[in-house]
Amino acid sequence: MFLKKLVVGALETNCYLIGCEKTKKAAVIDPGGEEEVDLILNLLQENNFDLKYIINTHGHIDHIAGNRKLKGKTTASLLIHKLDADMLVDTNKNFSIFMGKEICSPPADIFLKEGDEIILGSLKLTVFHTPGHTPGGISLILDNVIFTGDTLFAGGIGRTDLPGGSYQDLQRSIKEKLLILGNGKIIYPGHGPDSTIGEERRTNPYLKN
């Protein structure tokens, strides 16, 4: 498996490029910066990858800003949970209007839901619906790795004070969907450093109640 993290955009979002080395099928998770799309395209070309999917863990601008440019330069399908789909095309809902730059993504090609499997050659990403930060937030499980978006961070959790956020839903998502996956699972979050389920269970102050 090829896995590369890029920190993109003004809010330093973690964007991940995943590829199957055997079939050369690839996916990008959360291309949150327009300026860094060329870096993604260069990585695809250097590794002879065919970009099959652009996956958004949720619909906030710092996770979708590169969608339009990346989709325009490839044949990739755009995937997001149905409950966040409107955020792609609404500058108020994705909050880009409040950051001084109105950005819309193309609409989704595929709506994701709990239990869906995204196949990249020999790789299989399983979709977990983990609402709380947004209604349609998802996490993606790939072998021993969890891409948690803005649900769970190293030492933190996603904010819930924005429209559509729910602290109760977020805590339920983390405790009932993620923490049960085992201490050895590696967390690749939407911002900040990597961690593990075990480390967050032991030390994350937001998971103590």
VOFINU-656917 format. One line per 2 residues: their letters; for each residue x negated, y, z of C-alpha. Coordinates in steps of 0.05 Angstrom, whole numbers, plus 5000, padded with zeros to 4 digits. Example, Ala and Ser with C-alpha at 12.3 -4.5 7.8 and 13.67 -1.06 7.14 Angstrom:
# residues 2
as	4754/4910/5156 ~ 4727/4979/5143
***
This chain:
# residues 209
mf	5000/5000/5000 ~ 4977/5070/4983
lk	4997/5122/5035 ~ 4975/5195/5034
kl	4998/5252/5078 ~ 4998/5324/5053
vv	5014/5383/5098 ~ 5056/5430/5056
ga	5092/5496/5059 ~ 5093/5554/5109
le	5121/5510/5164 ~ 5068/5456/5154
tn	5114/5400/5136 ~ 5086/5330/5129
cy	5097/5304/5059 ~ 5081/5231/5045
li	5063/5197/4980 ~ 5074/5122/4982
gc	5055/5075/4926 ~ 5054/5001/4909
ek	4983/4986/4886 ~ 5006/4926/4846
tk	5064/4955/4806 ~ 5043/5029/4810
ka	5114/5050/4831 ~ 5113/5108/4880
av	5157/5153/4922 ~ 5148/5221/4954
id	5180/5236/5021 ~ 5197/5309/5036
pg	5160/5352/4985 ~ 5171/5414/5026
ge	5125/5463/4990 ~ 5130/5489/4919
ee	5057/5508/4916 ~ 5033/5438/4933
vd	5072/5401/4879 ~ 5012/5404/4833
li	4971/5367/4887 ~ 5024/5313/4887
ln	5024/5308/4811 ~ 4948/5303/4811
ll	4950/5247/4862 ~ 5001/5210/4820
qe	4958/5218/4758 ~ 4893/5199/4792
nn	4923/5135/4819 ~ 4963/5119/4756
fd	5029/5120/4795 ~ 5098/5125/4765
lk	5141/5168/4812 ~ 5206/5131/4820
yi	5238/5168/4878 ~ 5238/5235/4914
in	5266/5223/4984 ~ 5289/5277/5031
th	5296/5258/5104 ~ 5344/5317/5112
gh	5364/5380/5076 ~ 5326/5437/5109
id	5285/5481/5062 ~ 5218/5461/5091
hi	5232/5390/5068 ~ 5263/5403/5000
ag	5228/5464/4971 ~ 5187/5424/4921
nr	5244/5381/4896 ~ 5260/5422/4834
kl	5189/5429/4808 ~ 5171/5357/4823
kg	5235/5330/4792 ~ 5225/5373/4731
kt	5155/5345/4720 ~ 5174/5271/4729
ta	5232/5223/4717 ~ 5242/5210/4791
sl	5311/5203/4822 ~ 5327/5248/4882
li	5354/5213/4945 ~ 5386/5241/5008
hk	5440/5221/5057 ~ 5509/5243/5034
ld	5521/5285/5096 ~ 5462/5330/5078
ad	5474/5331/5003 ~ 5507/5401/5003
ml	5445/5430/5035 ~ 5405/5417/4972
vd	5446/5467/4931 ~ 5467/5517/4984
tn	5416/5570/5006 ~ 5455/5584/5069
kn	5460/5512/5090 ~ 5387/5496/5075
fs	5366/5561/5110 ~ 5322/5587/5053
if	5362/5651/5051 ~ 5341/5666/5122
mg	5268/5656/5104 ~ 5271/5711/5052
ke	5268/5665/4992 ~ 5331/5632/4964
ic	5313/5562/4940 ~ 5360/5510/4914
sp	5343/5438/4897 ~ 5374/5399/4841
pa	5433/5357/4867 ~ 5420/5286/4891
di	5420/5229/4842 ~ 5432/5177/4897
fl	5466/5183/4965 ~ 5433/5142/5019
ke	5467/5107/5077 ~ 5449/5064/5137
gd	5418/4998/5116 ~ 5401/5018/5044
ei	5336/4989/5017 ~ 5290/5030/4972
il	5246/4984/4931 ~ 5177/5004/4905
gs	5149/4942/4874 ~ 5127/4899/4933
lk	5145/4953/4983 ~ 5213/4960/5016
lt	5236/5022/5055 ~ 5298/5011/5098
vf	5343/5071/5113 ~ 5364/5085/5185
ht	5416/5141/5193 ~ 5388/5182/5250
pg	5432/5244/5257 ~ 5422/5299/5309
ht	5374/5347/5277 ~ 5422/5348/5218
pg	5485/5306/5205 ~ 5451/5268/5149
gi	5382/5259/5178 ~ 5348/5193/5162
sl	5287/5154/5183 ~ 5253/5104/5137
il	5222/5038/5160 ~ 5166/5007/5120
dn	5132/4947/5152 ~ 5097/4974/5215
vi	5111/5047/5197 ~ 5169/5094/5211
ft	5178/5160/5174 ~ 5220/5198/5225
gd	5230/5265/5190 ~ 5250/5316/5242
tl	5283/5265/5288 ~ 5222/5246/5330
fa	5154/5279/5336 ~ 5091/5264/5375
gg	5110/5293/5443 ~ 5175/5324/5418
ig	5242/5316/5384 ~ 5278/5354/5329
rt	5312/5419/5347 ~ 5388/5415/5353
dl	5407/5489/5359 ~ 5418/5499/5284
pg	5486/5489/5251 ~ 5501/5415/5246
gs	5453/5397/5302 ~ 5474/5354/5361
yq	5429/5339/5421 ~ 5472/5280/5441
dl	5469/5250/5371 ~ 5394/5260/5367
qr	5381/5225/5434 ~ 5427/5168/5412
si	5391/5162/5346 ~ 5323/5159/5378
ke	5341/5112/5435 ~ 5387/5065/5397
kl	5354/5064/5328 ~ 5280/5079/5337
li	5255/5061/5407 ~ 5282/4991/5400
lg	5236/4977/5341 ~ 5176/4960/5384
ng	5118/4996/5417 ~ 5069/4981/5361
ki	5108/5017/5306 ~ 5070/5077/5278
iy	5109/5142/5273 ~ 5097/5188/5215
pg	5138/5250/5232 ~ 5160/5310/5192
hg	5112/5356/5228 ~ 5050/5347/5270
pd	5006/5286/5285 ~ 5022/5212/5280
st	5041/5172/5341 ~ 5071/5105/5361
ig	5136/5084/5391 ~ 5100/5060/5453
ee	5064/5126/5463 ~ 5129/5165/5456
rr	5166/5119/5503 ~ 5111/5130/5556
tn	5096/5204/5548 ~ 5148/5242/5509
py	5181/5290/5560 ~ 5244/5296/5518
lk	5259/5222/5525 ~ 5258/5217/5600
n	5331/5230/5614
***
